[in-house]
Amino acid sequence: MFKPTLGIIGGGQLGSMLAVAAKKLEIKTVIFCDDVDAPAQQFANDFLHGEYNDQNKIKESLVKLMLLLMNLKIFLMKR
């Protein structure tokens, strides 16, 4: 059976809750976050640390994903 992989940008509380919910549905998760100590990494199958504008890290994470969710709060806070 095919198992999807969900990419989550942002490793805070929302990223953590998404990863926990995905695990219950047997969906693998990859967290991409600019915080090396992001709490969501405890709940994800894979964690990638990098700046949100680092094109190489973004490409590295996209290779592993089937679906990508973004926490828009991150981008609003960074402006």
C-alpha positions in Angstrom: 0.0 0.0 0.0 1.2 3.5 -0.9 2.2 5.7 2.1 2.2 9.4 1.4 4.7 11.9 2.8 3.6 15.2 4.1 5.9 18.2 4.2 5.3 20.8 6.8 7.0 24.2 6.7 7.3 25.5 10.3 8.2 23.5 13.4 6.2 25.2 16.1 2.9 24.3 17.8 0.9 24.0 14.5 3.6 21.9 12.9 3.7 19.6 15.9 -0.1 19.1 15.8 -0.1 18.4 12.1 2.7 15.8 12.5 0.9 14.1 15.4 -2.4 14.0 13.4 -0.6 12.7 10.3 1.0 9.9 12.2 -2.4 8.7 13.4 -3.3 8.4 9.7 0.0 6.6 8.9 1.2 9.5 6.9 5.0 10.2 7.1 6.0 13.8 7.8 9.0 16.0 7.0 9.4 19.2 8.9 11.4 22.1 7.3 12.1 24.9 9.8 14.6 27.7 10.4 14.8 26.8 14.1 17.3 24.1 14.9 15.4 23.4 18.2 11.9 23.3 16.7 9.6 21.3 18.9 7.8 19.6 15.9 11.0 17.6 15.1 10.1 15.3 18.1 6.9 14.2 16.2 8.1 14.1 12.6 9.7 11.2 10.7 12.3 13.6 9.3 13.5 17.1 10.1 15.4 19.6 7.9 16.9 22.7 9.3 17.5 25.7 7.0 16.6 29.2 6.2 13.3 29.7 4.4 15.0 31.5 1.6 17.7 28.8 1.1 16.9 27.4 -2.4 19.1 24.4 -2.0 17.5 23.3 1.3 14.0 23.8 -0.2 14.9 21.6 -3.1 16.3 19.0 -0.8 13.1 18.9 1.2 10.9 18.9 -1.9 12.5 15.7 -3.2 11.2 13.9 -0.1 7.6 15.1 -0.3 4.3 14.3 -1.9 2.3 17.1 -0.3 3.5 20.4 1.2 1.7 22.4 3.8 2.8 25.9 4.8 2.2 27.6 8.1 1.3 31.0 6.7 1.8 32.5 10.2 5.6 32.1 9.7 5.6 34.3 6.6 3.4 37.0 8.1 5.6 37.1 11.2 8.8 37.4 9.2 7.7 40.5 7.3 
